[in-house]
């Protein structure tokens, strides 16, 4: 589905985590699952989990049913499930994934993969950090792309009952 060059570009910016605090997208997902679902029976996919699947492992340690997916040189069988895209999930999240797509076409193919693994009533959570941006797309353009792929698209601005502001918008999308 992706060329070796596209995979290499995306893998080159992979991070092992953003420090002690959980990044915004996994925090939103954790809060969302706690409020709207039951973590014991909600299947979650960390799409583009990073070399060590740090956030997926944090959520697993907290009792969430998380599968980590990665591609290219970032795949480590200790952390990633190579069959992850053959299953369906209630929640799919991609933290700092869209911003490393090399171009518009790669972003569309990546979003198609995410959409394909969602259950009919499933939800996708993605962000688009201000840097690094490989595709050169603006936040407004990414919003328009999401709206062309998904039936429902909304910006998330709360974690639980707490409003948050972030330079990297977070979207909730569903089919």
Secondary structure, 3 states (H helix, E strand, C coil): CCCHHHHHHHHHCCCCCCCCCCCHHHHHHHHHHHHHCCHHHCEEEEECCCCCCHHHHHHHHCCCEEEEECCHHHCCCCCCCCCHHHCCEEEEEECCCHHHCCCHHHHHHHHHHHHHCEEEEEEEEEECCCCCCCCCCCHHHHHHHHHHHCCEEEECCEECCEECCCCCCEEEEEC
